[in-house]
Amino acid sequence: MAIELNPIEDTLDAIPEHLHELYTQEGDKYKLTAVKGLKTSEDVAKLSEALRKERSDLAAAKSELSAYKDLQLEPSAILE
């Protein structure tokens, strides 16, 4: 028999009683906390935002450095 466990539940009514200890109440929700490595949608959203920012920063850096490439300047020549 397979049991579906959602990472966040409004109530524990649909969860078998022997599995209630896997959940921790946080505010008005119950969060599955006894499983290590389980990622929530909040974790995925944070990671996605960090990845978006890194990609944006990389695009800005490439754009800025392309001006030097267009001038055919080498980094060593700029330092001199």
C-alpha positions, 0 to 999 in steps of 0.5 A: 500500500502506497501512501502519498505524503505532501511536503505541506499539509493544511491538516493531518486528517488525511495522514495516518496517525502513525505518520503524524510524528513526521510533520511539524506544525509551522503556523497554521500548516504542517510541514514534513520535516522528518525526511532529510533532503526533501526540497519544498517549493520555497527551496526551489523558488529561492534557488531559481531566483539565485540562478536567475540573478547569476544569469543576469549578472553574467549577461551584464558582464559579457556585455560590458566586456564585449566593448573591449573585444570590439576594440580588439584590446587584450587584457594585458594591454589594458593593464599596461 
